[in-house]
Amino acid sequence: MYTLSGGHAKTLMFVQLNPDIKSYSETFSTLKFAERVSGVELGAAKSSKEGRDFRELVEQVTSLKDTIAKKDDAIDKLQLHRA
């Protein structure tokens, strides 16, 4: 999203308040949370090298599993021809 917005994206948070006195505690904690969140500043997203490495390893494992399956099929075919 950062690349799409050029780094100028905004985040919007909705809070729902209940004017009923029975809901005072929940409303008050919701307002406190919203106040804390409004002070948060997010920096630019960083590329995760670990995530990229993990994806590459998953792709390698998938490729190796396919190769093993093909070799197993070839072995099975050879064993059938011998029998």
mmCIF file of the N, C-alpha and C atoms, coordinates in Angstrom:
data_MODEL
# 
_entry.id   MODEL 
# 
loop_
_atom_site.group_PDB 
_atom_site.id 
_atom_site.type_symbol 
_atom_site.label_atom_id 
_atom_site.label_alt_id 
_atom_site.label_comp_id 
_atom_site.label_asym_id 
_atom_site.label_entity_id 
_atom_site.label_seq_id 
_atom_site.pdbx_PDB_ins_code 
_atom_site.Cartn_x 
_atom_site.Cartn_y 
_atom_site.Cartn_z 
_atom_site.occupancy 
_atom_site.B_iso_or_equiv 
_atom_site.pdbx_formal_charge 
_atom_site.auth_seq_id 
_atom_site.auth_comp_id 
_atom_site.auth_asym_id 
_atom_site.auth_atom_id 
_atom_site.pdbx_PDB_model_num 
ATOM 1   N N  . MET A 1 1  ? 0.825   -1.180  0.000   1.00 0.00 ? 1  MET A N  1 
ATOM 2   C CA . MET A 1 1  ? 0.000   0.000   0.000   1.00 0.00 ? 1  MET A CA 1 
ATOM 3   C C  . MET A 1 1  ? 0.877   1.255   0.000   1.00 0.00 ? 1  MET A C  1 
ATOM 4   N N  . TYR A 1 2  ? 2.026   1.152   0.651   1.00 0.00 ? 2  TYR A N  1 
ATOM 5   C CA . TYR A 1 2  ? 2.928   2.288   0.710   1.00 0.00 ? 2  TYR A CA 1 
ATOM 6   C C  . TYR A 1 2  ? 3.325   2.731   -0.693  1.00 0.00 ? 2  TYR A C  1 
ATOM 7   N N  . THR A 1 3  ? 3.637   1.753   -1.551  1.00 0.00 ? 3  THR A N  1 
ATOM 8   C CA . THR A 1 3  ? 4.065   2.107   -2.902  1.00 0.00 ? 3  THR A CA 1 
ATOM 9   C C  . THR A 1 3  ? 2.928   2.714   -3.712  1.00 0.00 ? 3  THR A C  1 
ATOM 10  N N  . LEU A 1 4  ? 1.709   2.280   -3.451  1.00 0.00 ? 4  LEU A N  1 
ATOM 11  C CA . LEU A 1 4  ? 0.574   2.816   -4.196  1.00 0.00 ? 4  LEU A CA 1 
ATOM 12  C C  . LEU A 1 4  ? 0.256   4.258   -3.802  1.00 0.00 ? 4  LEU A C  1 
ATOM 13  N N  . SER A 1 5  ? 0.430   4.572   -2.534  1.00 0.00 ? 5  SER A N  1 
ATOM 14  C CA . SER A 1 5  ? 0.060   5.902   -2.054  1.00 0.00 ? 5  SER A CA 1 
ATOM 15  C C  . SER A 1 5  ? 1.247   6.855   -2.023  1.00 0.00 ? 5  SER A C  1 
ATOM 16  N N  . GLY A 1 6  ? 2.418   6.368   -2.362  1.00 0.00 ? 6  GLY A N  1 
ATOM 17  C CA . GLY A 1 6  ? 3.600   7.212   -2.306  1.00 0.00 ? 6  GLY A CA 1 
ATOM 18  C C  . GLY A 1 6  ? 3.991   7.548   -0.876  1.00 0.00 ? 6  GLY A C  1 
ATOM 19  N N  . GLY A 1 7  ? 3.530   6.753   0.080   1.00 0.00 ? 7  GLY A N  1 
ATOM 20  C CA . GLY A 1 7  ? 3.868   6.975   1.477   1.00 0.00 ? 7  GLY A CA 1 
ATOM 21  C C  . GLY A 1 7  ? 2.988   7.984   2.175   1.00 0.00 ? 7  GLY A C  1 
ATOM 22  N N  . HIS A 1 8  ? 1.904   8.384   1.546   1.00 0.00 ? 8  HIS A N  1 
ATOM 23  C CA . HIS A 1 8  ? 1.036   9.405   2.128   1.00 0.00 ? 8  HIS A CA 1 
ATOM 24  C C  . HIS A 1 8  ? -0.348  8.861   2.466   1.00 0.00 ? 8  HIS A C  1 
ATOM 25  N N  . ALA A 1 9  ? -0.409  7.591   2.833   1.00 0.00 ? 9  ALA A N  1 
ATOM 26  C CA . ALA A 1 9  ? -1.698  6.973   3.162   1.00 0.00 ? 9  ALA A CA 1 
ATOM 27  C C  . ALA A 1 9  ? -2.120  7.364   4.574   1.00 0.00 ? 9  ALA A C  1 
ATOM 28  N N  . LYS A 1 10 ? -3.385  7.403   4.806   1.00 0.00 ? 10 LYS A N  1 
ATOM 29  C CA . LYS A 1 10 ? -3.946  7.699   6.116   1.00 0.00 ? 10 LYS A CA 1 
ATOM 30  C C  . LYS A 1 10 ? -4.705  6.469   6.601   1.00 0.00 ? 10 LYS A C  1 
ATOM 31  N N  . THR A 1 11 ? -4.751  6.312   7.905   1.00 0.00 ? 11 THR A N  1 
ATOM 32  C CA . THR A 1 11 ? -5.510  5.233   8.503   1.00 0.00 ? 11 THR A CA 1 
ATOM 33  C C  . THR A 1 11 ? -6.665  5.834   9.285   1.00 0.00 ? 11 THR A C  1 
ATOM 34  N N  . LEU A 1 12 ? -7.814  5.238   9.154   1.00 0.00 ? 12 LEU A N  1 
ATOM 35  C CA . LEU A 1 12 ? -9.008  5.747   9.813   1.00 0.00 ? 12 LEU A CA 1 
ATOM 36  C C  . LEU A 1 12 ? -9.537  4.681   10.755  1.00 0.00 ? 12 LEU A C  1 
ATOM 37  N N  . MET A 1 13 ? -9.864  5.089   11.988  1.00 0.00 ? 13 MET A N  1 
ATOM 38  C CA . MET A 1 13 ? -10.407 4.162   12.959  1.00 0.00 ? 13 MET A CA 1 
ATOM 39  C C  . MET A 1 13 ? -11.760 4.677   13.426  1.00 0.00 ? 13 MET A C  1 
ATOM 40  N N  . PHE A 1 14 ? -12.750 3.795   13.401  1.00 0.00 ? 14 PHE A N  1 
ATOM 41  C CA . PHE A 1 14 ? -14.073 4.147   13.896  1.00 0.00 ? 14 PHE A CA 1 
ATOM 42  C C  . PHE A 1 14 ? -14.245 3.569   15.294  1.00 0.00 ? 14 PHE A C  1 
ATOM 43  N N  . VAL A 1 15 ? -14.820 4.340   16.184  1.00 0.00 ? 15 VAL A N  1 
ATOM 44  C CA . VAL A 1 15 ? -15.174 3.828   17.508  1.00 0.00 ? 15 VAL A CA 1 
ATOM 45  C C  . VAL A 1 15 ? -16.661 4.050   17.721  1.00 0.00 ? 15 VAL A C  1 
ATOM 46  N N  . GLN A 1 16 ? -17.269 3.124   18.401  1.00 0.00 ? 16 GLN A N  1 
ATOM 47  C CA . GLN A 1 16 ? -18.698 3.242   18.670  1.00 0.00 ? 16 GLN A CA 1 
ATOM 48  C C  . GLN A 1 16 ? -18.875 3.487   20.161  1.00 0.00 ? 16 GLN A C  1 
ATOM 49  N N  . LEU A 1 17 ? -19.596 4.536   20.488  1.00 0.00 ? 17 LEU A N  1 
ATOM 50  C CA . LEU A 1 17 ? -19.833 4.904   21.876  1.00 0.00 ? 17 LEU A CA 1 
ATOM 51  C C  . LEU A 1 17 ? -21.303 4.709   22.215  1.00 0.00 ? 17 LEU A C  1 
ATOM 52  N N  . ASN A 1 18 ? -21.555 4.370   23.469  1.00 0.00 ? 18 ASN A N  1 
ATOM 53  C CA . ASN A 1 18 ? -22.926 4.162   23.934  1.00 0.00 ? 18 ASN A CA 1 
ATOM 54  C C  . ASN A 1 18 ? -23.205 5.186   25.029  1.00 0.00 ? 18 ASN A C  1 
ATOM 55  N N  . PRO A 1 19 ? -24.204 6.050   24.854  1.00 0.00 ? 19 PRO A N  1 
ATOM 56  C CA . PRO A 1 19 ? -24.474 7.087   25.847  1.00 0.00 ? 19 PRO A CA 1 
ATOM 57  C C  . PRO A 1 19 ? -25.131 6.560   27.128  1.00 0.00 ? 19 PRO A C  1 
ATOM 58  N N  . ASP A 1 20 ? -25.515 5.309   27.153  1.00 0.00 ? 20 ASP A N  1 
ATOM 59  C CA . ASP A 1 20 ? -26.161 4.731   28.326  1.00 0.00 ? 20 ASP A CA 1 
ATOM 60  C C  . ASP A 1 20 ? -25.177 4.685   29.498  1.00 0.00 ? 20 ASP A C  1 
ATOM 61  N N  . ILE A 1 21 ? -25.602 5.065   30.666  1.00 0.00 ? 21 ILE A N  1 
ATOM 62  C CA . ILE A 1 21 ? -24.742 5.105   31.847  1.00 0.00 ? 21 ILE A CA 1 
ATOM 63  C C  . ILE A 1 21 ? -24.207 3.721   32.193  1.00 0.00 ? 21 ILE A C  1 
ATOM 64  N N  . LYS A 1 22 ? -24.956 2.678   31.857  1.00 0.00 ? 22 LYS A N  1 
ATOM 65  C CA . LYS A 1 22 ? -24.499 1.312   32.126  1.00 0.00 ? 22 LYS A CA 1 
ATOM 66  C C  . LYS A 1 22 ? -23.263 0.964   31.305  1.00 0.00 ? 22 LYS A C  1 
ATOM 67  N N  . SER A 1 23 ? -23.057 1.664   30.200  1.00 0.00 ? 23 SER A N  1 
ATOM 68  C CA . SER A 1 23 ? -21.925 1.390   29.313  1.00 0.00 ? 23 SER A CA 1 
ATOM 69  C C  . SER A 1 23 ? -20.773 2.363   29.532  1.00 0.00 ? 23 SER A C  1 
ATOM 70  N N  . TYR A 1 24 ? -20.795 3.091   30.623  1.00 0.00 ? 24 TYR A N  1 
ATOM 71  C CA . TYR A 1 24 ? -19.772 4.104   30.892  1.00 0.00 ? 24 TYR A CA 1 
ATOM 72  C C  . TYR A 1 24 ? -18.368 3.513   30.843  1.00 0.00 ? 24 TYR A C  1 
ATOM 73  N N  . SER A 1 25 ? -18.165 2.397   31.519  1.00 0.00 ? 25 SER A N  1 
ATOM 74  C CA . SER A 1 25 ? -16.837 1.793   31.603  1.00 0.00 ? 25 SER A CA 1 
ATOM 75  C C  . SER A 1 25 ? -16.309 1.417   30.215  1.00 0.00 ? 25 SER A C  1 
ATOM 76  N N  . GLU A 1 26 ? -17.152 0.773   29.429  1.00 0.00 ? 26 GLU A N  1 
ATOM 77  C CA . GLU A 1 26 ? -16.732 0.359   28.082  1.00 0.00 ? 26 GLU A CA 1 
ATOM 78  C C  . GLU A 1 26 ? -16.472 1.573   27.190  1.00 0.00 ? 26 GLU A C  1 
ATOM 79  N N  . THR A 1 27 ? -17.336 2.572   27.277  1.00 0.00 ? 27 THR A N  1 
ATOM 80  C CA . THR A 1 27 ? -17.164 3.781   26.479  1.00 0.00 ? 27 THR A CA 1 
ATOM 81  C C  . THR A 1 27 ? -15.880 4.500   26.868  1.00 0.00 ? 27 THR A C  1 
ATOM 82  N N  . PHE A 1 28 ? -15.622 4.579   28.164  1.00 0.00 ? 28 PHE A N  1 
ATOM 83  C CA . PHE A 1 28 ? -14.424 5.257   28.643  1.00 0.00 ? 28 PHE A CA 1 
ATOM 84  C C  . PHE A 1 28 ? -13.157 4.542   28.170  1.00 0.00 ? 28 PHE A C  1 
ATOM 85  N N  . SER A 1 29 ? -13.131 3.202   28.261  1.00 0.00 ? 29 SER A N  1 
ATOM 86  C CA . SER A 1 29 ? -11.949 2.455   27.806  1.00 0.00 ? 29 SER A CA 1 
ATOM 87  C C  . SER A 1 29 ? -11.779 2.570   26.294  1.00 0.00 ? 29 SER A C  1 
ATOM 88  N N  . THR A 1 30 ? -12.884 2.635   25.562  1.00 0.00 ? 30 THR A N  1 
ATOM 89  C CA . THR A 1 30 ? -12.811 2.814   24.110  1.00 0.00 ? 30 THR A CA 1 
ATOM 90  C C  . THR A 1 30 ? -12.197 4.160   23.765  1.00 0.00 ? 30 THR A C  1 
ATOM 91  N N  . LEU A 1 31 ? -12.610 5.201   24.473  1.00 0.00 ? 31 LEU A N  1 
ATOM 92  C CA . LEU A 1 31 ? -12.052 6.538   24.236  1.00 0.00 ? 31 LEU A CA 1 
ATOM 93  C C  . LEU A 1 31 ? -10.576 6.604   24.597  1.00 0.00 ? 31 LEU A C  1 
ATOM 94  N N  . LYS A 1 32 ? -10.192 5.949   25.690  1.00 0.00 ? 32 LYS A N  1 
ATOM 95  C CA . LYS A 1 32 ? -8.773  5.927   26.078  1.00 0.00 ? 32 LYS A CA 1 
ATOM 96  C C  . LYS A 1 32 ? -7.941  5.211   25.006  1.00 0.00 ? 32 LYS A C  1 
ATOM 97  N N  . PHE A 1 33 ? -8.483  4.090   24.502  1.00 0.00 ? 33 PHE A N  1 
ATOM 98  C CA . PHE A 1 33 ? -7.784  3.358   23.451  1.00 0.00 ? 33 PHE A CA 1 
ATOM 99  C C  . PHE A 1 33 ? -7.637  4.222   22.198  1.00 0.00 ? 33 PHE A C  1 
ATOM 100 N N  . ALA A 1 34 ? -8.706  4.888   21.804  1.00 0.00 ? 34 ALA A N  1 
ATOM 101 C CA . ALA A 1 34 ? -8.670  5.740   20.611  1.00 0.00 ? 34 ALA A CA 1 
ATOM 102 C C  . ALA A 1 34 ? -7.655  6.865   20.800  1.00 0.00 ? 34 ALA A C  1 
ATOM 103 N N  . GLU A 1 35 ? -7.562  7.389   21.998  1.00 0.00 ? 35 GLU A N  1 
ATOM 104 C CA . GLU A 1 35 ? -6.591  8.451   22.266  1.00 0.00 ? 35 GLU A CA 1 
ATOM 105 C C  . GLU A 1 35 ? -5.159  7.932   22.134  1.00 0.00 ? 35 GLU A C  1 
ATOM 106 N N  . ARG A 1 36 ? -4.915  6.725   22.662  1.00 0.00 ? 36 ARG A N  1 
ATOM 107 C CA . ARG A 1 36 ? -3.572  6.136   22.542  1.00 0.00 ? 36 ARG A CA 1 
ATOM 108 C C  . ARG A 1 36 ? -3.224  5.859   21.082  1.00 0.00 ? 36 ARG A C  1 
ATOM 109 N N  . VAL A 1 37 ? -4.182  5.332   20.348  1.00 0.00 ? 37 VAL A N  1 
ATOM 110 C CA . VAL A 1 37 ? -3.943  4.999   18.935  1.00 0.00 ? 37 VAL A CA 1 
ATOM 111 C C  . VAL A 1 37 ? -3.665  6.257   18.119  1.00 0.00 ? 37 VAL A C  1 
ATOM 112 N N  . SER A 1 38 ? -4.326  7.352   18.448  1.00 0.00 ? 38 SER A N  1 
ATOM 113 C CA . SER A 1 38 ? -4.142  8.582   17.664  1.00 0.00 ? 38 SER A CA 1 
ATOM 114 C C  . SER A 1 38 ? -2.720  9.118   17.771  1.00 0.00 ? 38 SER A C  1 
ATOM 115 N N  . GLY A 1 39 ? -1.984  8.722   18.806  1.00 0.00 ? 39 GLY A N  1 
ATOM 116 C CA . GLY A 1 39 ? -0.609  9.189   18.953  1.00 0.00 ? 39 GLY A CA 1 
ATOM 117 C C  . GLY A 1 39 ? 0.423   8.311   18.275  1.00 0.00 ? 39 GLY A C  1 
ATOM 118 N N  . VAL A 1 40 ? -0.009  7.209   17.686  1.00 0.00 ? 40 VAL A N  1 
ATOM 119 C CA . VAL A 1 40 ? 0.922   6.274   17.049  1.00 0.00 ? 40 VAL A CA 1 
ATOM 120 C C  . VAL A 1 40 ? 1.320   6.799   15.681  1.00 0.00 ? 40 VAL A C  1 
ATOM 121 N N  . GLU A 1 41 ? 2.611   6.775   15.422  1.00 0.00 ? 41 GLU A N  1 
ATOM 122 C CA . GLU A 1 41 ? 3.117   7.151   14.097  1.00 0.00 ? 41 GLU A CA 1 
ATOM 123 C C  . GLU A 1 41 ? 3.857   5.960   13.523  1.00 0.00 ? 41 GLU A C  1 
ATOM 124 N N  . LEU A 1 42 ? 3.431   5.555   12.356  1.00 0.00 ? 42 LEU A N  1 
ATOM 125 C CA . LEU A 1 42 ? 4.054   4.419   11.693  1.00 0.00 ? 42 LEU A CA 1 
ATOM 126 C C  . LEU A 1 42 ? 5.087   4.905   10.695  1.00 0.00 ? 42 LEU A C  1 
ATOM 127 N N  . GLY A 1 43 ? 6.218   4.262   10.690  1.00 0.00 ? 43 GLY A N  1 
ATOM 128 C CA . GLY A 1 43 ? 7.246   4.594   9.715   1.00 0.00 ? 43 GLY A CA 1 
ATOM 129 C C  . GLY A 1 43 ? 7.034   3.817   8.431   1.00 0.00 ? 43 GLY A C  1 
ATOM 130 N N  . ALA A 1 44 ? 7.946   4.001   7.525   1.00 0.00 ? 44 ALA A N  1 
ATOM 131 C CA . ALA A 1 44 ? 7.866   3.288   6.248   1.00 0.00 ? 44 ALA A CA 1 
ATOM 132 C C  . ALA A 1 44 ? 8.073   1.799   6.483   1.00 0.00 ? 44 ALA A C  1 
ATOM 133 N N  . ALA A 1 45 ? 7.351   1.003   5.732   1.00 0.00 ? 45 ALA A N  1 
ATOM 134 C CA . ALA A 1 45 ? 7.483   -0.444  5.842   1.00 0.00 ? 45 ALA A CA 1 
ATOM 135 C C  . ALA A 1 45 ? 8.851   -0.872  5.352   1.00 0.00 ? 45 ALA A C  1 
ATOM 136 N N  . LYS A 1 46 ? 9.441   -1.833  6.047   1.00 0.00 ? 46 LYS A N  1 
ATOM 137 C CA . LYS A 1 46 ? 10.753  -2.343  5.669   1.00 0.00 ? 46 LYS A CA 1 
ATOM 138 C C  . LYS A 1 46 ? 10.590  -3.714  5.035   1.00 0.00 ? 46 LYS A C  1 
ATOM 139 N N  . SER A 1 47 ? 11.422  -3.983  4.068   1.00 0.00 ? 47 SER A N  1 
ATOM 140 C CA . SER A 1 47 ? 11.394  -5.282  3.415   1.00 0.00 ? 47 SER A CA 1 
ATOM 141 C C  . SER A 1 47 ? 11.903  -6.336  4.379   1.00 0.00 ? 47 SER A C  1 
ATOM 142 N N  . SER A 1 48 ? 11.182  -7.417  4.484   1.00 0.00 ? 48 SER A N  1 
ATOM 143 C CA . SER A 1 48 ? 11.576  -8.492  5.385   1.00 0.00 ? 48 SER A CA 1 
ATOM 144 C C  . SER A 1 48 ? 12.395  -9.514  4.616   1.00 0.00 ? 48 SER A C  1 
ATOM 145 N N  . LYS A 1 49 ? 13.691  -9.524  4.892   1.00 0.00 ? 49 LYS A N  1 
ATOM 146 C CA . LYS A 1 49 ? 14.566  -10.479 4.218   1.00 0.00 ? 49 LYS A CA 1 
ATOM 147 C C  . LYS A 1 49 ? 14.216  -11.896 4.640   1.00 0.00 ? 49 LYS A C  1 
ATOM 148 N N  . GLU A 1 50 ? 13.866  -12.074 5.916   1.00 0.00 ? 50 GLU A N  1 
ATOM 149 C CA . GLU A 1 50 ? 13.505  -13.399 6.402   1.00 0.00 ? 50 GLU A CA 1 
ATOM 150 C C  . GLU A 1 50 ? 12.270  -13.921 5.674   1.00 0.00 ? 50 GLU A C  1 
ATOM 151 N N  . GLY A 1 51 ? 11.287  -13.073 5.443   1.00 0.00 ? 51 GLY A N  1 
ATOM 152 C CA . GLY A 1 51 ? 10.087  -13.490 4.731   1.00 0.00 ? 51 GLY A CA 1 
ATOM 153 C C  . GLY A 1 51 ? 10.403  -13.936 3.322   1.00 0.00 ? 51 GLY A C  1 
ATOM 154 N N  . ARG A 1 52 ? 11.288  -13.193 2.663   1.00 0.00 ? 52 ARG A N  1 
ATOM 155 C CA . ARG A 1 52 ? 11.676  -13.535 1.292   1.00 0.00 ? 52 ARG A CA 1 
ATOM 156 C C  . ARG A 1 52 ? 12.445  -14.854 1.295   1.00 0.00 ? 52 ARG A C  1 
ATOM 157 N N  . ASP A 1 53 ? 13.368  -15.032 2.255   1.00 0.00 ? 53 ASP A N  1 
ATOM 158 C CA . ASP A 1 53 ? 14.123  -16.280 2.355   1.00 0.00 ? 53 ASP A CA 1 
ATOM 159 C C  . ASP A 1 53 ? 13.198  -17.457 2.605   1.00 0.00 ? 53 ASP A C  1 
ATOM 160 N N  . PHE A 1 54 ? 12.213  -17.257 3.461   1.00 0.00 ? 54 PHE A N  1 
ATOM 161 C CA . PHE A 1 54 ? 11.267  -18.320 3.770   1.00 0.00 ? 54 PHE A CA 1 
ATOM 162 C C  . PHE A 1 54 ? 10.492  -18.731 2.522   1.00 0.00 ? 54 PHE A C  1 
ATOM 163 N N  . ARG A 1 55 ? 10.023  -17.747 1.767   1.00 0.00 ? 55 ARG A N  1 
ATOM 164 C CA . ARG A 1 55 ? 9.276   -18.053 0.533   1.00 0.00 ? 55 ARG A CA 1 
ATOM 165 C C  . ARG A 1 55 ? 10.152  -18.823 -0.451  1.00 0.00 ? 55 ARG A C  1 
ATOM 166 N N  . GLU A 1 56 ? 11.422  -18.424 -0.551  1.00 0.00 ? 56 GLU A N  1 
ATOM 167 C CA . GLU A 1 56 ? 12.328  -19.131 -1.456  1.00 0.00 ? 56 GLU A CA 1 
ATOM 168 C C  . GLU A 1 56 ? 12.519  -20.578 -1.017  1.00 0.00 ? 56 GLU A C  1 
ATOM 169 N N  . LEU A 1 57 ? 12.647  -20.800 0.298   1.00 0.00 ? 57 LEU A N  1 
ATOM 170 C CA . LEU A 1 57 ? 12.801  -22.163 0.796   1.00 0.00 ? 57 LEU A CA 1 
ATOM 171 C C  . LEU A 1 57 ? 11.550  -22.995 0.545   1.00 0.00 ? 57 LEU A C  1 
ATOM 172 N N  . VAL A 1 58 ? 10.384  -22.399 0.724   1.00 0.00 ? 58 VAL A N  1 
ATOM 173 C CA . VAL A 1 58 ? 9.136   -23.118 0.460   1.00 0.00 ? 58 VAL A CA 1 
ATOM 174 C C  . VAL A 1 58 ? 9.066   -23.507 -1.013  1.00 0.00 ? 58 VAL A C  1 
ATOM 175 N N  . GLU A 1 59 ? 9.464   -22.598 -1.898  1.00 0.00 ? 59 GLU A N  1 
ATOM 176 C CA . GLU A 1 59 ? 9.467   -22.902 -3.329  1.00 0.00 ? 59 GLU A CA 1 
ATOM 177 C C  . GLU A 1 59 ? 10.441  -24.033 -3.638  1.00 0.00 ? 59 GLU A C  1 
ATOM 178 N N  . GLN A 1 60 ? 11.610  -24.025 -2.987  1.00 0.00 ? 60 GLN A N  1 
ATOM 179 C CA . GLN A 1 60 ? 12.590  -25.090 -3.203  1.00 0.00 ? 60 GLN A CA 1 
ATOM 180 C C  . GLN A 1 60 ? 12.052  -26.434 -2.726  1.00 0.00 ? 60 GLN A C  1 
ATOM 181 N N  . VAL A 1 61 ? 11.423  -26.448 -1.559  1.00 0.00 ? 61 VAL A N  1 
ATOM 182 C CA . VAL A 1 61 ? 10.854  -27.693 -1.027  1.00 0.00 ? 61 VAL A CA 1 
ATOM 183 C C  . VAL A 1 61 ? 9.787   -28.225 -1.971  1.00 0.00 ? 61 VAL A C  1 
ATOM 184 N N  . THR A 1 62 ? 8.931   -27.341 -2.467  1.00 0.00 ? 62 THR A N  1 
ATOM 185 C CA . THR A 1 62 ? 7.877   -27.752 -3.399  1.00 0.00 ? 62 THR A CA 1 
ATOM 186 C C  . THR A 1 62 ? 8.491   -28.348 -4.663  1.00 0.00 ? 62 THR A C  1 
ATOM 187 N N  . SER A 1 63 ? 9.522   -27.691 -5.176  1.00 0.00 ? 63 SER A N  1 
ATOM 188 C CA . SER A 1 63 ? 10.193  -28.181 -6.377  1.00 0.00 ? 63 SER A CA 1 
ATOM 189 C C  . SER A 1 63 ? 10.834  -29.548 -6.123  1.00 0.00 ? 63 SER A C  1 
ATOM 190 N N  . LEU A 1 64 ? 11.479  -29.698 -4.978  1.00 0.00 ? 64 LEU A N  1 
ATOM 191 C CA . LEU A 1 64 ? 12.124  -30.974 -4.654  1.00 0.00 ? 64 LEU A CA 1 
ATOM 192 C C  . LEU A 1 64 ? 11.095  -32.089 -4.477  1.00 0.00 ? 64 LEU A C  1 
ATOM 193 N N  . LYS A 1 65 ? 9.948   -31.778 -3.874  1.00 0.00 ? 65 LYS A N  1 
ATOM 194 C CA . LYS A 1 65 ? 8.888   -32.778 -3.727  1.00 0.00 ? 65 LYS A CA 1 
ATOM 195 C C  . LYS A 1 65 ? 8.384   -33.222 -5.091  1.00 0.00 ? 65 LYS A C  1 
ATOM 196 N N  . ASP A 1 66 ? 8.235   -32.276 -6.019  1.00 0.00 ? 66 ASP A N  1 
ATOM 197 C CA . ASP A 1 66 ? 7.802   -32.625 -7.377  1.00 0.00 ? 66 ASP A CA 1 
ATOM 198 C C  . ASP A 1 66 ? 8.830   -33.520 -8.057  1.00 0.00 ? 66 ASP A C  1 
ATOM 199 N N  . THR A 1 67 ? 10.099  -33.190 -7.892  1.00 0.00 ? 67 THR A N  1 
ATOM 200 C CA . THR A 1 67 ? 11.171  -33.983 -8.494  1.00 0.00 ? 67 THR A CA 1 
ATOM 201 C C  . THR A 1 67 ? 11.171  -35.397 -7.930  1.00 0.00 ? 67 THR A C  1 
ATOM 202 N N  . ILE A 1 68 ? 11.017  -35.512 -6.620  1.00 0.00 ? 68 ILE A N  1 
ATOM 203 C CA . ILE A 1 68 ? 10.984  -36.834 -5.982  1.00 0.00 ? 68 ILE A CA 1 
ATOM 204 C C  . ILE A 1 68 ? 9.792   -37.636 -6.475  1.00 0.00 ? 68 ILE A C  1 
ATOM 205 N N  . ALA A 1 69 ? 8.641   -36.997 -6.603  1.00 0.00 ? 69 ALA A N  1 
ATOM 206 C CA . ALA A 1 69 ? 7.441   -37.689 -7.083  1.00 0.00 ? 69 ALA A CA 1 
ATOM 207 C C  . ALA A 1 69 ? 7.655   -38.206 -8.504  1.00 0.00 ? 69 ALA A C  1 
ATOM 208 N N  . LYS A 1 70 ? 8.292   -37.401 -9.356  1.00 0.00 ? 70 LYS A N  1 
ATOM 209 C CA . LYS A 1 70 ? 8.564   -37.835 -10.733 1.00 0.00 ? 70 LYS A CA 1 
ATOM 210 C C  . LYS A 1 70 ? 9.531   -39.006 -10.751 1.00 0.00 ? 70 LYS A C  1 
ATOM 211 N N  . LYS A 1 71 ? 10.552  -38.947 -9.908  1.00 0.00 ? 71 LYS A N  1 
ATOM 212 C CA . LYS A 1 71 ? 11.530  -40.053 -9.843  1.00 0.00 ? 71 LYS A CA 1 
ATOM 213 C C  . LYS A 1 71 ? 10.860  -41.318 -9.327  1.00 0.00 ? 71 LYS A C  1 
ATOM 214 N N  . ASP A 1 72 ? 9.978   -41.173 -8.310  1.00 0.00 ? 72 ASP A N  1 
ATOM 215 C CA . ASP A 1 72 ? 9.262   -42.341 -7.792  1.00 0.00 ? 72 ASP A CA 1 
ATOM 216 C C  . ASP A 1 72 ? 8.398   -42.969 -8.882  1.00 0.00 ? 72 ASP A C  1 
ATOM 217 N N  . ASP A 1 73 ? 7.732   -42.132 -9.675  1.00 0.00 ? 73 ASP A N  1 
ATOM 218 C CA . ASP A 1 73 ? 6.926   -42.648 -10.784 1.00 0.00 ? 73 ASP A CA 1 
ATOM 219 C C  . ASP A 1 73 ? 7.789   -43.392 -11.797 1.00 0.00 ? 73 ASP A C  1 
ATOM 220 N N  . ALA A 1 74 ? 8.945   -42.851 -12.093 1.00 0.00 ? 74 ALA A N  1 
ATOM 221 C CA . ALA A 1 74 ? 9.852   -43.493 -13.051 1.00 0.00 ? 74 ALA A CA 1 
ATOM 222 C C  . ALA A 1 74 ? 10.331  -44.837 -12.514 1.00 0.00 ? 74 ALA A C  1 
ATOM 223 N N  . ILE A 1 75 ? 10.615  -44.893 -11.214 1.00 0.00 ? 75 ILE A N  1 
ATOM 224 C CA . ILE A 1 75 ? 11.047  -46.156 -10.602 1.00 0.00 ? 75 ILE A CA 1 
ATOM 225 C C  . ILE A 1 75 ? 9.925   -47.179 -10.659 1.00 0.00 ? 75 ILE A C  1 
ATOM 226 N N  . ASP A 1 76 ? 8.721   -46.753 -10.343 1.00 0.00 ? 76 ASP A N  1 
ATOM 227 C CA . ASP A 1 76 ? 7.561   -47.662 -10.404 1.00 0.00 ? 76 ASP A CA 1 
ATOM 228 C C  . ASP A 1 76 ? 7.370   -48.211 -11.807 1.00 0.00 ? 76 ASP A C  1 
ATOM 229 N N  . LYS A 1 77 ? 7.511   -47.372 -12.833 1.00 0.00 ? 77 LYS A N  1 
ATOM 230 C CA . LYS A 1 77 ? 7.347   -47.815 -14.219 1.00 0.00 ? 77 LYS A CA 1 
ATOM 231 C C  . LYS A 1 77 ? 8.426   -48.836 -14.583 1.00 0.00 ? 77 LYS A C  1 
ATOM 232 N N  . LEU A 1 78 ? 9.668   -48.585 -14.155 1.00 0.00 ? 78 LEU A N  1 
ATOM 233 C CA . LEU A 1 78 ? 10.749  -49.521 -14.441 1.00 0.00 ? 78 LEU A CA 1 
ATOM 234 C C  . LEU A 1 78 ? 10.506  -50.864 -13.757 1.00 0.00 ? 78 LEU A C  1 
ATOM 235 N N  . GLN A 1 79 ? 10.007  -50.825 -12.536 1.00 0.00 ? 79 GLN A N  1 
ATOM 236 C CA . GLN A 1 79 ? 9.737   -52.072 -11.815 1.00 0.00 ? 79 GLN A CA 1 
ATOM 237 C C  . GLN A 1 79 ? 8.603   -52.851 -12.468 1.00 0.00 ? 79 GLN A C  1 
ATOM 238 N N  . LEU A 1 80 ? 7.606   -52.153 -13.038 1.00 0.00 ? 80 LEU A N  1 
ATOM 239 C CA . LEU A 1 80 ? 6.510   -52.821 -13.721 1.00 0.00 ? 80 LEU A CA 1 
ATOM 240 C C  . LEU A 1 80 ? 6.984   -53.489 -15.004 1.00 0.00 ? 80 LEU A C  1 
ATOM 241 N N  . HIS A 1 81 ? 7.909   -52.836 -15.702 1.00 0.00 ? 81 HIS A N  1 
ATOM 242 C CA . HIS A 1 81 ? 8.424   -53.403 -16.962 1.00 0.00 ? 81 HIS A CA 1 
ATOM 243 C C  . HIS A 1 81 ? 9.276   -54.628 -16.690 1.00 0.00 ? 81 HIS A C  1 
ATOM 244 N N  . ARG A 1 82 ? 9.940   -54.687 -15.576 1.00 0.00 ? 82 ARG A N  1 
ATOM 245 C CA . ARG A 1 82 ? 10.778  -55.827 -15.225 1.00 0.00 ? 82 ARG A CA 1 
ATOM 246 C C  . ARG A 1 82 ? 9.921   -57.040 -14.835 1.00 0.00 ? 82 ARG A C  1 
ATOM 247 N N  . ALA A 1 83 ? 8.780   -56.767 -14.255 1.00 0.00 ? 83 ALA A N  1 
ATOM 248 C CA . ALA A 1 83 ? 7.946   -57.871 -13.755 1.00 0.00 ? 83 ALA A CA 1 
ATOM 249 C C  . ALA A 1 83 ? 7.213   -58.597 -14.846 1.00 0.00 ? 83 ALA A C  1 
# 
